[in-house]
Amino acid sequence: MSENVSHSSEAKGSRLRNVLVALGAIATAVALFFSLQTETSSFSLDTQAENSTPLEIATSNGKPTLLEFYANWCTSCQAMAKDLGELKQEYDNVNFVMLNVDNSKWLPEMLRYRVDGIPHFVFLDREGEAIAQTIGEQPRSVLQANLDALVASRSLPYSRTTGQSSQVEAPTAQPKASPDEPRSHGSPVN
């Protein structure tokens, strides 16, 4: 009988240990999940776009500017998001402006800077004039060297560089037919 009690105690101890290990693993997984969510969300394209300097302010506040033409579906844009987020924190004396190529609002800027691949970066001097452009995925060191030169009002060492990019077609603004237009019959003009 003492053998059965001993075996029963060992089984209960083993089950308790297994439950504690499982609970510890779950707690660790949950903590890891939330820490990764916080880290990636702070560098997501959407978050950075929301926190970027509006174009009108950037072109008039006397600070140099880095314009980024991007899209949420662009894998190169996503790959660079963390580096750009960190650089934005380091360079508080530079405007970081993000313009989504899927938004037809930015069509005039896309045409002006001849955006046909993304990410497309345009470096503007303190007066808002374009001084250099790069297209595609850029190493952090290249961006940092260009930002250092931009801040110091020097020629950018890596202007006109091209990395891996995604092709983009400019969105078209569809004119809307007036319901009063006799030939429209209430349908949009194609």
WOHUVEN-V236054 format. One record per residue. N is the residue number from 0. PHI is phi in radians with two decimals (none if undefined). D_FIRST is the distance of its C-alpha to the first C-alpha in whole Angstrom. Layout:
N;PHI;D_FIRST
N;PHI;D_FIRST
This chain:
0;none;0
1;-1.11;4
2;-1.20;5
3;-1.17;5
4;-1.13;6
5;-1.11;9
6;-1.14;10
7;-1.15;11
8;-1.16;13
9;-1.12;14
10;-1.13;15
11;-1.15;17
12;-1.11;18
13;-1.15;20
14;-1.12;21
15;-1.09;23
16;-1.08;24
17;-1.09;26
18;-1.13;27
19;-1.13;29
20;-1.11;30
21;-1.09;32
22;-1.11;33
23;-1.11;35
24;-1.14;36
25;-1.12;38
26;-1.08;39
27;-1.14;41
28;-1.10;42
29;-1.12;44
30;-1.08;45
31;-1.12;47
32;-1.00;48
33;-1.21;50
34;-1.19;51
35;-1.22;53
36;-1.07;54
37;-1.12;56
38;-1.14;57
39;-1.27;58
40;-1.20;60
41;-1.25;62
42;-1.98;64
43;-1.24;64
44;-1.06;67
45;-1.08;67
46;-1.11;66
47;-1.14;69
48;-1.11;72
49;-1.08;71
50;-1.69;71
51;-1.37;74
52;-1.29;78
53;-1.07;80
54;-0.97;83
55;-1.06;86
56;-1.27;84
57;-1.06;84
58;-1.45;87
59;-2.28;89
60;-1.70;87
61;1.37;88
62;-1.84;85
63;-1.14;84
64;-2.35;82
65;-1.97;80
66;-1.58;80
67;-2.13;77
68;-1.57;78
69;-2.55;74
70;-2.58;72
71;-1.11;69
72;-1.44;69
73;-1.36;70
74;-1.17;67
75;-1.18;69
76;-1.10;70
77;-1.10;66
78;-1.12;66
79;-1.58;68
80;-0.98;67
81;-1.12;65
82;-1.06;67
83;-1.15;70
84;-1.08;68
85;-1.20;67
86;-1.12;71
87;-1.04;72
88;-1.20;70
89;-1.34;72
90;-1.92;75
91;-1.30;76
92;-1.66;80
93;-2.21;79
94;-1.36;79
95;-1.94;77
96;-2.05;78
97;-2.07;76
98;-2.12;78
99;-1.40;76
100;-1.18;78
101;-1.41;77
102;-1.74;79
103;-1.09;82
104;-1.00;83
105;-1.65;83
106;-0.97;85
107;-1.03;88
108;-1.21;86
109;-1.09;85
110;-1.23;89
111;-1.03;90
112;-1.72;87
113;0.95;87
114;-1.37;84
115;-2.28;83
116;-2.59;79
117;-2.31;77
118;-1.19;75
119;-2.14;79
120;-1.90;80
121;-2.13;83
122;-1.74;84
123;-1.91;86
124;-1.32;88
125;-1.11;89
126;-1.61;91
127;1.51;89
128;-1.62;91
129;-1.21;89
130;-2.03;89
131;-2.90;87
132;-2.49;84
133;-2.34;81
134;-2.24;80
135;1.63;76
136;-1.12;73
137;-2.06;74
138;-1.11;72
139;-0.97;71
140;-1.09;73
141;-1.20;76
142;-1.06;76
143;-1.12;75
144;-1.10;79
145;-1.15;81
146;-1.15;79
147;-1.03;80
148;-1.17;84
149;-1.06;84
150;-1.12;83
151;-1.49;86
152;1.01;89
153;-1.91;89
154;-1.11;89
155;-1.31;85
156;-1.20;84
157;-2.15;82
158;-1.47;85
159;1.12;85
160;-1.48;82
161;-2.27;80
162;-2.13;76
163;-1.08;74
164;-2.47;75
165;-1.91;75
166;-1.22;78
167;-2.43;79
168;-1.92;82
169;-1.10;83
170;-1.17;82
171;-1.89;85
172;-1.52;86
173;-1.50;87
174;-1.18;90
175;-1.70;90
176;-1.32;92
177;-1.31;94
178;-1.07;93
179;-1.50;97
180;-1.13;98
181;-1.06;100
182;-1.61;98
183;-1.34;95
184;0.89;94
185;1.33;91
186;-1.86;89
187;-1.13;89
188;-1.38;91
189;-1.74;90
